[in-house]
Amino acid sequence: MKILIVDDHAYNRELLNFILEDEGHECIDAENGELAIDAYSQDTDIQLILMDVNMPVMDGIEATKVIKAKAAQSKDFVTVIFVTALDNADVLVQCLDAGGDDFVPKPINESILLSKLKAHSRNQAMYDSLKAAKDDLEYHQRLMDREHRIVEHIFANDVGLSETSCENVYSYTSPASLFNGDLLLTAPSPAGGVYVLVGDFTGHGLSAAVGSLPVSSIFYDSAAKQESVSHIVQLMNTRLRRLLPDGMFFCAALLYLEPLGGRLHVWAGGMNDMLCCCPDDDKLIKIVSQHMPLGIMEEDEFDRCLELYELPLNAKLYIYTDGINEAKDIHGNELGLERVEEIARQSSQVIDDLVAEVRQFTQGCEQADDVSVLALTLAPVKHVDSKTGLHVDVGADYRNAKSFSWELDMRLEPEDLRASDIVLQVGKFLGTIQGIELHQDKIFTIISELYSNALEHGVLQLHSKLKSSPDGFDEYYRLRAQRLSDLKHDAFVKVKMAYIRSEQSAQPVAEPIPNKLLIVISDSGNGFDYTSIDSLGGTRQGGQESGQAGQDNNKSHGHGLSLLKTFCESLTYSEGGRTVTAVYPFH
């Protein structure tokens, strides 16, 4: 160590120098307290001071007070050992009160002196180690704070960014830490409806929130293009399956409320049952989550089927994450689903009362998970400009969209039929045509359904009844793969589409005739019983018969063609099922 020897007698300083330098220590001298202060101020490498008590100019007690104050200010550690022949208790107490750490009696006993130096050397080494660790932690804390500020800035400018808000949506969220692993997003559709996403990543904090960036990007980009709910969740699953580590996934409910507010498109995976409260009725309708969470299933295993619900006008739908029902009190008891449903059934202010219940239930406990709940009013959708607060008609461009006259005629041969992305390619192509892109969600659904029927039931001669059981489901897709590989060279599916401009009357009318899209799909098969099939590769229609909407709807067939009829002005099969003609109106 570097040691400062402070004594007004030269003999004492020389003796201590001799003993200490022989042990490998480096020594410097001072004749009184004032010079000791100057020496310490000029050399911060001094680690230990051997201090005499009685000295001229400034005694050792006063000098120690000043030196210890300087050390504290500079956050350094210096040991002061008083070397004194005094045994007066009061003086010794003053030495300790001044900041002294130990005593060595005069005359000096070399063995005792060196033993005490070794002991204080260990203290010094421990202090240096702790200080280095503290400096390292402070550096990493500054680095983490900087990274958090950057990430927080990115989240603030990317997640939840929308120029409009929707009066149909009211929500509450409370993260368990700085970053939220729950995700609540809304976006207007070009048609005037609203897309809603409620999701919960595994865990909470920054690691859980990181997945929000790609999900929100897909959500807003797709909403702006009027993509179908089934297509959006497929994009999200593909991205998250690639990005997320094993054991991490995204429970999510993605909904689209049509502009008039009566019809709801739903895909839900891994979420709690959504609770629908009907106006003037204490009946609670549950919309059951039908799927696995996003980020788990491979693309060829992923089920993008959605449910379509016709629910009572002005009903309220509540979607909440498990941070609410799994909230725990000081005894480890959970709030539970029954209490949540009871509040939803009885309260007139469900979100406010639910949040208050969670706070009261968990009183005295640290919040363990992110808490989020969203209410969606099933009424005509109203959008508000986020800056002005004025209502905006975001569906004007959709209703007034027009295209040039065009036709598309394709013949898909066996090699084309084996490709899994044919419908997606056609959908992307249509999305580039002005006047068509805003309607591509419904057009994509129509083409996807009709093409699947033509390929699977027409060309491949498969029947949907196989899907009635899990084993049959596997057999269906085993046969599908086998028959695709064995296709004869003359197998085909023809797809023809044409944009038809309406002949408008010269006289103004209240309801102008809409332009239309003609879709004709035919195949080389032997025909099929189209009245008994439904293979909609993206849609199921839900019900509300028993108060468990969608619960009895686990089959992947049964409602597809009836759903398409709600989209189309007309839908007709001919030639024994080999040809189907659909007319979609642009209004």
FILUMNU-744419 format. One line per 3 residues: number of its first residue (from 1); for each residue y, z, x of C-alpha. Coordinates in steps of 0.02 Angstrom, whole numbers. Example, Ala and Ser with C-alpha at 12.3 -4.5 7.8 and 13.67 -1.06 7.14 Angstrom:
<rs>
1) -225 390 615; -53 357 684
</rs>
This chain:
<rs>
1) 0 0 0; 182 -12 46; 243 168 57
4) 420 238 66; 432 403 163; 585 506 116
7) 623 661 224; 777 724 316; 671 780 467
10) 623 639 586; 468 734 645; 396 738 468
13) 430 552 445; 347 509 613; 194 615 572
16) 170 532 403; 198 359 480; 63 394 609
19) -64 452 479; -31 313 354; -16 164 472
22) -180 217 551; -258 192 377; -183 19 360
25) -33 61 250; 140 -13 280; 279 119 292
28) 469 120 282; 582 274 302; 734 351 218
31) 830 508 272; 889 563 100; 880 525 -84
34) 1026 404 -86; 950 297 53; 783 305 -38
37) 864 230 -193; 941 90 -88; 774 55 -2
40) 681 46 -168; 815 -64 -247; 803 -188 -103
43) 613 -190 -92; 518 -195 -257; 351 -208 -164
46) 356 -20 -132; 210 53 -229; 213 236 -179
49) 347 359 -122; 318 520 -24; 472 620 -74
52) 542 779 4; 630 897 -116; 774 975 -21
55) 882 847 72; 1067 823 107; 1176 696 12
58) 1048 682 -131; 892 787 -157; 721 716 -202
61) 727 767 -386; 887 670 -424; 827 521 -321
64) 662 518 -417; 753 513 -584; 853 360 -530
67) 703 271 -452; 593 300 -605; 731 235 -719
70) 747 77 -614; 558 53 -617; 553 69 -806
73) 694 -56 -825; 607 -184 -716; 437 -142 -794
76) 365 -95 -625; 249 48 -581; 288 162 -434
79) 202 327 -391; 307 473 -327; 217 614 -234
82) 323 763 -186; 290 831 -10; 355 1008 -10
85) 325 1183 56; 401 1257 -102; 287 1347 -222
88) 419 1401 -347; 352 1358 -520; 523 1313 -589
91) 554 1188 -448; 383 1109 -472; 417 1089 -658
94) 583 1004 -617; 491 884 -501; 368 836 -638
97) 507 820 -768; 602 704 -652; 453 584 -650
100) 348 652 -506; 163 609 -516; 86 732 -392
103) 114 858 -250; 59 873 -68; 94 1042 15
106) 172 1065 184; 108 1080 315; 18 913 285
109) -171 915 269; -222 739 318; -384 738 216
112) -298 796 56; -155 672 81; -271 523 105
115) -382 573 -41; -231 582 -157; -169 413 -93
118) -338 337 -132; -335 410 -307; -160 343 -341
121) -209 177 -262; -342 161 -397; -210 198 -529
124) -98 66 -452; -240 -62 -453; -275 -23 -635
127) -92 -41 -679; -81 -207 -586; -235 -269 -679
130) -166 -216 -848; 4 -292 -808; -77 -457 -758
133) -177 -456 -920; -20 -414 -1020; 77 -554 -936
136) -66 -673 -973; -72 -618 -1155; 117 -637 -1173
139) 105 -813 -1101; -32 -861 -1222; 62 -779 -1365
142) 216 -884 -1325; 105 -1038 -1315; 22 -996 -1480
145) 189 -963 -1564; 251 -1132 -1505; 94 -1219 -1568
148) 106 -1128 -1734; 287 -1184 -1754; 234 -1364 -1720
151) 87 -1355 -1841; 193 -1268 -1971; 322 -1407 -1956
154) 187 -1539 -1978; 113 -1451 -2129; 285 -1429 -2208
157) 320 -1615 -2190; 148 -1682 -2235; 51 -1566 -2350
160) 124 -1551 -2525; 259 -1679 -2493; 309 -1771 -2652
163) 472 -1840 -2720; 429 -1784 -2896; 352 -1633 -2980
166) 254 -1628 -3141; 300 -1516 -3288; 117 -1513 -3340
169) 69 -1417 -3183; 104 -1234 -3142; 23 -1151 -2992
172) 16 -998 -2880; -53 -981 -2704; -55 -838 -2578
175) -133 -867 -2406; -225 -727 -2319; -140 -774 -2155
178) -2 -887 -2091; -95 -1047 -2137; -176 -1080 -2305
181) -358 -1135 -2316; -331 -1171 -2502; -251 -1335 -2551
184) -150 -1370 -2709; -83 -1548 -2723; -8 -1652 -2863
187) 53 -1831 -2860; 115 -1952 -2993; 13 -2107 -3026
190) 100 -2276 -3042; 38 -2279 -3222; 132 -2119 -3263
193) -14 -1999 -3257; -39 -1860 -3130; -170 -1829 -2996
196) -214 -1647 -2960; -316 -1578 -2814; -370 -1396 -2799
199) -477 -1357 -2649; -540 -1219 -2535; -595 -1246 -2355
202) -725 -1129 -2279; -640 -971 -2213; -452 -953 -2200
205) -312 -969 -2072; -272 -1114 -1957; -453 -1169 -1932
208) -475 -1184 -2121; -306 -1268 -2147; -330 -1406 -2017
211) -434 -1509 -2139; -287 -1511 -2259; -199 -1646 -2158
214) -326 -1788 -2179; -363 -1735 -2359; -179 -1735 -2411
217) -151 -1902 -2323; -294 -1983 -2420; -236 -1899 -2581
220) -56 -1961 -2577; -98 -2135 -2512; -232 -2159 -2645
223) -125 -2089 -2786; 13 -2212 -2742; -114 -2354 -2760
226) -185 -2290 -2926; -357 -2272 -2847; -500 -2205 -2953
229) -549 -2022 -2936; -725 -2071 -2882; -658 -2183 -2744
232) -537 -2049 -2681; -672 -1915 -2665; -784 -2038 -2576
235) -647 -2071 -2448; -619 -1884 -2426; -803 -1847 -2404
238) -825 -1984 -2274; -676 -1921 -2173; -723 -1736 -2183
241) -907 -1770 -2144; -849 -1847 -1982; -717 -1716 -1939
244) -785 -1547 -1993; -909 -1447 -1887; -1075 -1391 -1959
247) -1056 -1244 -2078; -881 -1295 -2133; -848 -1388 -2295
250) -718 -1415 -2432; -746 -1354 -2610; -634 -1462 -2718
253) -586 -1515 -2893; -497 -1683 -2907; -427 -1730 -3076
256) -326 -1870 -3152; -234 -1839 -3316; -191 -2002 -3405
259) -8 -2027 -3458; -35 -1983 -3641; -120 -1821 -3590
262) -276 -1835 -3696; -401 -1898 -3569; -451 -1814 -3406
265) -550 -1887 -3260; -639 -1748 -3162; -741 -1735 -3003
268) -782 -1557 -2947; -893 -1497 -2805; -930 -1316 -2758
271) -789 -1245 -2865; -789 -1109 -2998; -803 -1170 -3178
274) -636 -1235 -3239; -577 -1143 -3395; -498 -1237 -3539
277) -403 -1136 -3668; -375 -1227 -3833; -215 -1201 -3932
280) -231 -1086 -4083; -411 -1049 -4038; -490 -912 -3933
283) -635 -1027 -3886; -651 -1053 -3698; -718 -1221 -3640
286) -796 -1221 -3466; -798 -1377 -3358; -941 -1351 -3237
289) -934 -1410 -3057; -1069 -1544 -3046; -1073 -1584 -2860
292) -1094 -1522 -2682; -934 -1481 -2585; -851 -1619 -2484
295) -898 -1640 -2302; -1083 -1600 -2320; -1172 -1755 -2386
298) -1194 -1916 -2290; -1114 -2070 -2366; -1277 -2139 -2438
301) -1318 -1968 -2516; -1145 -1929 -2585; -1127 -1927 -2775
304) -955 -1988 -2826; -992 -1989 -3013; -848 -1918 -3113
307) -838 -1843 -3286; -720 -1905 -3422; -660 -1776 -3550
310) -568 -1794 -3713; -494 -1620 -3735; -378 -1550 -3870
313) -195 -1596 -3848; -88 -1455 -3774; -242 -1364 -3711
316) -223 -1280 -3541; -348 -1303 -3401; -359 -1167 -3266
319) -430 -1204 -3094; -447 -1061 -2969; -524 -1030 -2798
322) -649 -892 -2759; -514 -786 -2678; -478 -727 -2856
325) -649 -684 -2927; -713 -621 -2757; -562 -507 -2728
328) -629 -333 -2682; -567 -157 -2714; -576 -13 -2590
331) -758 19 -2639; -810 -161 -2604; -829 -209 -2788
334) -779 -387 -2838; -660 -429 -2980; -792 -548 -3049
337) -797 -705 -3156; -809 -610 -3320; -640 -525 -3294
340) -560 -691 -3248; -628 -773 -3406; -573 -625 -3512
343) -394 -642 -3450; -398 -831 -3479; -460 -804 -3657
346) -339 -666 -3707; -178 -688 -3607; -29 -794 -3654
349) 27 -797 -3471; -138 -822 -3384; -79 -855 -3205
352) 47 -712 -3202; -78 -589 -3277; -219 -649 -3164
355) -113 -626 -3007; -58 -454 -3066; -239 -406 -3101
358) -293 -458 -2926; -151 -359 -2846; -190 -203 -2945
361) -378 -220 -2916; -360 -239 -2727; -225 -106 -2708
364) -240 -24 -2538; -348 -166 -2468; -300 -305 -2350
367) -307 -479 -2429; -473 -550 -2368; -459 -730 -2430
370) -334 -859 -2489; -292 -842 -2674; -246 -995 -2779
373) -241 -1040 -2963; -171 -1192 -3054; -137 -1225 -3237
376) -136 -1403 -3306; -65 -1432 -3481; -157 -1574 -3568
379) -6 -1654 -3648; 94 -1814 -3620; 135 -1813 -3435
382) 316 -1778 -3386; 378 -1804 -3209; 538 -1730 -3137
385) 639 -1789 -2987; 624 -1651 -2857; 806 -1670 -2803
388) 900 -1696 -2967; 784 -1606 -3087; 796 -1753 -3208
391) 649 -1832 -3297; 589 -1995 -3220; 481 -2133 -3295
394) 362 -2165 -3152; 253 -2278 -3260; 386 -2410 -3294
397) 328 -2525 -3153; 147 -2506 -3211; 185 -2560 -3389
400) 297 -2702 -3334; 185 -2764 -3193; 157 -2951 -3193
403) 57 -3067 -3083; 48 -3253 -3051; -95 -3349 -3132
406) -249 -3347 -3023; -438 -3364 -3028; -574 -3294 -2915
409) -750 -3366 -2918; -890 -3294 -2808; -1076 -3324 -2792
412) -1161 -3182 -2700; -1324 -3231 -2614; -1465 -3111 -2560
415) -1380 -3070 -2394; -1221 -3024 -2488; -1316 -2921 -2617
418) -1391 -2813 -2480; -1216 -2762 -2423; -1163 -2593 -2492
421) -976 -2626 -2493; -961 -2786 -2594; -871 -2704 -2740
424) -757 -2611 -2619; -711 -2775 -2535; -670 -2854 -2703
427) -569 -2701 -2753; -468 -2706 -2592; -434 -2890 -2618
430) -370 -2861 -2795; -263 -2718 -2730; -162 -2842 -2628
433) -109 -2944 -2781; 58 -2894 -2855; 39 -2834 -3033
436) -145 -2794 -3009; -138 -2654 -2880; -69 -2526 -3003
439) -219 -2551 -3118; -353 -2553 -2984; -428 -2384 -3030
442) -490 -2446 -3199; -525 -2623 -3138; -627 -2553 -2993
445) -726 -2445 -3114; -760 -2593 -3230; -817 -2709 -3090
448) -920 -2573 -3006; -1014 -2535 -3167; -1044 -2714 -3219
451) -1095 -2771 -3045; -1216 -2624 -3028; -1295 -2667 -3195
454) -1313 -2850 -3146; -1389 -2810 -2977; -1501 -2662 -3020
457) -1555 -2702 -3199; -1541 -2890 -3192; -1589 -2950 -3018
460) -1695 -2799 -2964; -1765 -2760 -3138; -1743 -2571 -3120
463) -1727 -2455 -3271; -1609 -2307 -3282; -1741 -2198 -3366
466) -1815 -2172 -3193; -1664 -2063 -3153; -1710 -1933 -3285
469) -1793 -1820 -3156; -1763 -1781 -2972; -1926 -1867 -2924
472) -1882 -2016 -3031; -1711 -2023 -2952; -1788 -2035 -2779
475) -1912 -2166 -2842; -1770 -2268 -2917; -1680 -2283 -2751
478) -1842 -2311 -2655; -1882 -2459 -2767; -1702 -2519 -2756
481) -1710 -2525 -2565; -1881 -2609 -2568; -1833 -2743 -2693
484) -1670 -2780 -2604; -1766 -2814 -2444; -1889 -2926 -2538
487) -1758 -3031 -2630; -1802 -3214 -2653; -1684 -3343 -2583
490) -1628 -3402 -2755; -1571 -3229 -2814; -1384 -3216 -2851
493) -1244 -3126 -2941; -1092 -3227 -2994; -923 -3144 -3015
496) -779 -3236 -3097; -608 -3162 -3129; -452 -3242 -3200
499) -277 -3177 -3238; -224 -3234 -3411; -41 -3236 -3457
502) -4 -3199 -3639; 91 -3322 -3745; 242 -3218 -3794
505) 330 -3247 -3957; 505 -3317 -3951; 556 -3179 -4071
508) 570 -3001 -4003; 424 -2891 -4059; 397 -2704 -4052
511) 231 -2722 -3961; 229 -2870 -3841; 60 -2951 -3809
514) -5 -2890 -3641; -67 -3001 -3501; -255 -2988 -3473
517) -389 -2996 -3340; -548 -3090 -3382; -704 -3030 -3291
520) -868 -3126 -3308; -1023 -3069 -3211; -1191 -3157 -3222
523) -1354 -3141 -3127; -1516 -3232 -3090; -1626 -3099 -3171
526) -1730 -3110 -3331; -1604 -3010 -3430; -1616 -2827 -3484
529) -1589 -2711 -3631; -1406 -2673 -3601; -1398 -2563 -3758
532) -1507 -2431 -3675; -1441 -2424 -3498; -1300 -2341 -3406
535) -1291 -2349 -3218; -1106 -2318 -3195; -1098 -2287 -3009
538) -947 -2178 -3027; -923 -2108 -3202; -1000 -1993 -3330
541) -921 -1943 -3493; -915 -1759 -3534; -910 -1670 -3699
544) -854 -1507 -3775; -988 -1480 -3907; -1051 -1308 -3853
547) -900 -1242 -3760; -985 -1288 -3595; -905 -1456 -3563
550) -1014 -1561 -3453; -1153 -1431 -3441; -1275 -1536 -3540
553) -1217 -1691 -3452; -1315 -1683 -3291; -1396 -1853 -3313
556) -1322 -1996 -3215; -1341 -2113 -3364; -1299 -2118 -3548
559) -1114 -2154 -3568; -1059 -2289 -3444; -1043 -2439 -3559
562) -959 -2337 -3695; -834 -2279 -3566; -796 -2458 -3512
565) -760 -2502 -3692; -617 -2377 -3689; -543 -2472 -3541
568) -575 -2648 -3603; -505 -2744 -3751; -678 -2819 -3770
571) -846 -2804 -3682; -988 -2921 -3731; -1161 -2960 -3661
574) -1244 -3129 -3684; -1395 -3228 -3625; -1509 -3079 -3650
577) -1404 -2969 -3535; -1387 -3097 -3394; -1200 -3121 -3425
580) -1066 -2995 -3470; -885 -3035 -3513; -749 -2904 -3506
583) -565 -2922 -3552; -447 -2793 -3479; -269 -2784 -3551
586) -122 -2744 -3437; -26 -2616 -3540
</rs>
